[in-house]
Amino acid sequence: MAMQIHTPPSASADDRPRCWRCGNRDLTLVYERPHPQFGSLGMTQRWLRCTDAACAKLTID
């Protein structure tokens, strides 16, 4: 199930990840898991999909 990524109120729009292809900042979370190397430190790895219909590429954050 995909969910929308929302920016916390304290974060600016420039802190959000960008689509690597089109630069869109409106991305949907596809999958999230602990980071392979730094998961024990609380870091996560996220797969995000661009919501632009012409793009729809995956970004790993």
Secondary structure, DSSP 8 states (H G I E B T S, - for coil): --EE----TTS-GGGS---TTT----EEEEEEEE-TTTGGGT-EEEEEEE--TTT--EEE-
